[in-house]
Amino acid sequence: MRFGVISDIHGNLPALEAVCEAMPPVDGMLCPGDVVGYNPWPAACVDRVRELGAVTVGGNHDRAVAFDGGRGFNSMAKAGVEYAREQLGAANMEWLRSLPTEQFVANGRIHVVHGHPDDPDRYTYSQEFTASMLDEGVEILLLGHTHVQDVRRFDDGVVCNPGSVGQPRDGEPTAAFAVVELDEREGTASVETHRVGYDIDQVIEAVGEAGLPKRIGTRLRSGK
């Protein structure tokens, strides 16, 4: 079975559309969270993820939009949360509220979380990836939150952050995603990471038209 992995979309529809177009044929889609926040297409991105039937967990921005309005967020992040709360209809808000903090896929062989298996809000960078993060029987752990794409392979399995579709923070402005594959005959698991370019100027213009902080758009040029 092959799955596409899209994380930290953050309301960036042009990036999401570019990723979907670049995605090879897959049997399903997985999303480690943060469909909304920051960028000005929260409703369209939720609609697209739901259309894809992606197995999705709630990220910290998803929960902020659905529940608390972003208490403790910086001003830029809070502006994105407030904008999303204004733009999302009742059905999509209910969908965000329904998202769990973890999902197991393919008979437990794939584990999807947002930040860390023990804490959905924990920023876990690749140097902190360990084999102990893999539950028994899990061959691939997928997480997001840091917006930094990386993969670490251990004897017992793979830990992967597919990177951010809508707001990369690894110095590379292109949209990030991954493809994971489980070979039923061989009993093996593999992960490939990918990047694709998109029209960042379109996002910058839309950020301005939405009245959101300018840096939400301009930071995309440097991938930070």
Stockholm file with secondary structure:
# STOCKHOLM 1.0

chainA/1-224         MRFGVISDIHGNLPALEAVCEAMPPVDGMLCPGDVVGYNPWPAACVDRVRELGAVTVGGNHDRAVAFDGGRGFNSMAKAGVEYAREQLGAANMEWLRSLPTEQFVANGRIHVVHGHPDDPDRYTYSQEFTASMLDEGVEILLLGHTHVQDVRRFDDGVVCNPGSVGQPRDGEPTAAFAVVELDEREGTASVETHRVGYDIDQVIEAVGEAGLPKRIGTRLRSGK
#=GR chainA/1-224 SS CEEEECCCCTTCHHHHHHHHHHCCCCSEEEECSCCSSSSSCHHHHHHHHHHHTCEECCCHHHHIIIIISCTTCCHHHHHHHHHHHHHCCHHHHHHHHHCCSEEEETTTTEEEESSCTTCTTCCCCGGGCCGGGSCTTCSEEECCSSCCCEEEEETTEEEEECCCSSCCCSSCCSEEEEEEEEETTTTEEEEEEEEECCCHHHHHHHHHHHTCCHHHHHGGGTTC
#=GC SS_cons         CEEEECCCCTTCHHHHHHHHHHCCCCSEEEECSCCSSSSSCHHHHHHHHHHHTCEECCCHHHHIIIIISCTTCCHHHHHHHHHHHHHCCHHHHHHHHHCCSEEEETTTTEEEESSCTTCTTCCCCGGGCCGGGSCTTCSEEECCSSCCCEEEEETTEEEEECCCSSCCCSSCCSEEEEEEEEETTTTEEEEEEEEECCCHHHHHHHHHHHTCCHHHHHGGGTTC
//
